[in-house]
Amino acid sequence: MVTPEKRQEIKGSLILVGLTNSVGGMDRFTPEAKVDDGFLHLVFTKDQTLSETLTSLPTLLSKDSQNDDVVAYGKVKRVTITVKNETLQTNVDGDQGDYLPVTLEVLPSHLQVYTCL
């Protein structure tokens, strides 16, 4: 499990980072996540081989933020995502994002929303 207190290297083929309980329209990945809880919620695979990748995908789609041998969950305030020896581009809500490495951080009270009555 990823914890905010320690630095940890994760090896796998997929990482999802969300702010709410919904990822890709499915609310099963991080059901305890709240829009205002101040955390980034990470769901990631821990696969190293093609066989492990094939095992992890069905597990990923059927789980609720549990940790096991192939899929893990964690919550952090800040995360840096890198990849070794490759160039990869992020995907942000279906659109192309920045190239790795990226550092993501929760900025409390950074967005003000006004409503008209």
Residue pairs with C-beta under 8 A, 6 or more apart in sequence:
1 67
1 72
1 73
1 74
2 8
2 10
2 42
2 72
2 73
2 74
2 75
2 76
2 79
3 74
3 76
4 75
4 76
4 77
10 44
10 46
10 72
11 46
11 48
12 44
12 45
12 46
12 47
12 48
12 56
13 45
13 47
13 53
13 56
14 44
14 45
14 56
14 60
15 42
15 43
15 44
15 45
15 81
16 23
16 29
16 42
16 43
16 44
17 40
17 41
17 42
17 79
17 81
17 104
18 29
18 30
18 33
18 40
18 41
18 43
19 33
19 35
19 40
19 41
19 106
20 30
20 33
20 34
20 35
21 27
21 29
21 30
21 31
21 32
21 33
21 34
22 29
23 29
23 30
23 43
28 63
28 64
29 41
29 43
29 63
29 64
29 65
29 73
30 41
30 43
30 65
30 73
31 64
31 65
32 65
33 39
33 41
33 75
38 77
38 106
38 108
39 75
39 76
39 77
39 106
40 75
40 76
40 77
40 78
40 79
40 104
40 105
40 106
41 65
41 73
41 74
41 75
42 72
42 73
42 74
42 75
42 76
42 79
43 60
43 65
43 71
43 72
43 73
44 71
44 72
44 74
45 52
45 53
45 56
45 57
45 60
45 70
45 71
45 72
46 52
46 56
46 69
46 70
46 71
46 72
47 53
47 55
47 56
47 70
52 70
55 70
56 70
56 71
59 68
59 70
59 71
60 70
60 71
63 71
65 73
66 73
67 73
77 105
77 106
78 103
78 104
78 105
78 106
79 103
79 104
79 105
80 101
80 102
80 103
80 104
81 90
81 100
81 101
81 102
81 103
81 104
82 100
82 101
83 100
83 101
87 99
87 100
88 99
88 100
89 96
89 97
89 98
89 99
89 100
90 96
90 97
90 98
90 99
90 100
90 102
91 97
